[in-house]
Amino acid sequence: MTEPQHILVTGGAGFIGSHAVDVLMRLGHCVTVFDNLSTGYLANLEQWEANPRFRFIHADIAADLTDAFNRAVLGFGRITRIAHFAAQTAVPLSMDDPVADIGANVTGLVRVLEYARRNKVAKVFFASSSAIYDDDAPVPVSETSSARPSSPYGINKLTGEFYLDYYARLNGLTFTALRFMNVYGPRQDPKSWYSGVISIFLDRAVTGQPITIFDDGEQTRDFVYVTDVAEAVTHALLTGAGHNAVINIGTGVEVTINTLARTILSLAGSASPVRHEPARAGDIRRSVTTMDQAEALLAFRPRVNLQAGLQATLTWLRQEKSRAPSRSGSAA
Ligand SMILES: NC(=O)c1ccc[n+]([C@@H]2O[C@H](COP(=O)([O-])OP(=O)(O)OC[C@H]3O[C@@H](n4cnc5c(N)ncnc54)[C@H](O)[C@@H]3O)[C@@H](O)[C@H]2O)c1
């Protein structure tokens, strides 16, 4: 695609969304970000702040977005594509307050889809999750594995996929939904209680604090590097690839938490002690995806292996710590 597009990225100040913004901006598109900065940071977008093709609008997707959409169109004209990342992303919070989770994770998506329908947006990307799968589904999970979410967060992601299918069938909307496995990389917030295991382990290794492994550490996850995810998202968003499809995005590589901890300690040259605590309720034992659909529909093959991704994340974390106040841009 050569023609510049006006692309709306909801949740673009967040971890994954900001990497998608980077790709879209580098490709020469105009990008508007809607974000309420609840877990995102303006610092994740500071590289584009002064660029005339970039605009940040403080907006809550659970609330009326009329004003935000009008301002976006005033800035760069008709919105042609939407990447929808904005969400309440903490699974435990969705259990504590399922009603609030619906606001951000279902109502927010439907607002975006209604806008897309009325304004003939060419394509919508939706950030879904492996949390939609049945914890007891045999691994590796594929897109046809049984969906039986164990949290309101997972229920709402699955509901989102049904909305996309409905809008596609009844209104001709074009979409791609990607079910992310465990995404990691620079800008994942280790300070967040709900952050991914990698950002927490790296932070603890670098600061010499103990690393806590729940259970025996032989539980597994499929860790996919954030720039690979951003490439998959932008490829689906900008082309006909993954047309009206729901696709798992991971690496197909199953890594135990013990191996992860050892690798991180060795890369960081850290002597942090490792402690084990009892398994947490709701933690699944094994998680890894098949790659068939991602390869067939998106030609997706992860480029960054775990070792290289961990090294890059470690380098970023050390830089962040040396310029500590930079994330004070958050309005969280
Ligand atoms: N990180 C992962 O491993 C992972 C796995 C599966 C799915 N996902 C999905 O990918 C998307 C991005 O996740 P992330 O890891 O980058 O999380 P993140 O918390 O860094 O990003 C979410 C962004 O959305 C914004 N946001 C939250 N609620 C909002 C609201 N009501 N209105 C406007 N903005 C709002 C936040 O401020 C933040 O910038 C989410 O939809 C998440 O559910 C992430």
The ligand as an ORCA input file, in Angstrom:
! r2SCAN-3c Opt
* xyz 0 1
  N       0.308     -7.853     26.657
  C      -0.161     -9.050     26.327
  O       0.526    -10.074     26.507
  C      -1.544     -9.192     25.721
  C      -2.020    -10.493     25.496
  C      -3.286    -10.646     24.938
  C      -4.033     -9.533     24.572
  N      -3.552     -8.278     24.823
  C      -4.387     -7.128     24.423
  O      -3.596     -6.215     23.678
  C      -4.055     -4.881     23.924
  C      -2.892     -4.013     24.377
  O      -2.378     -4.540     25.599
  P      -1.045     -3.995     26.281
  O      -0.333     -5.151     26.844
  O      -0.361     -3.089     25.351
  O      -1.664     -3.202     27.516
  P      -1.492     -1.672     27.973
  O      -2.220     -1.584     29.275
  O      -0.072     -1.255     27.920
  O      -2.277     -0.903     26.844
  C      -3.660     -0.599     26.907
  C      -3.817      0.862     26.556
  O      -5.214      1.170     26.535
  C      -5.440      2.345     27.294
  N      -6.785      2.269     27.832
  C      -7.253      1.419     28.785
  N      -8.550      1.658     29.029
  C      -8.905      2.678     28.209
  C     -10.129      3.385     27.996
  N     -11.241      3.103     28.694
  N     -10.141      4.381     27.081
  C      -9.025      4.703     26.371
  N      -7.848      4.071     26.546
  C      -7.788      3.062     27.442
  C      -4.357      2.352     28.356
  O      -4.091      3.628     28.903
  C      -3.171      1.792     27.574
  O      -2.459      2.819     26.930
  C      -5.168     -4.991     24.947
  O      -6.406     -4.996     24.268
  C      -4.922     -6.341     25.599
  O      -6.108     -6.895     26.102
  C      -2.319     -8.078     25.386
*
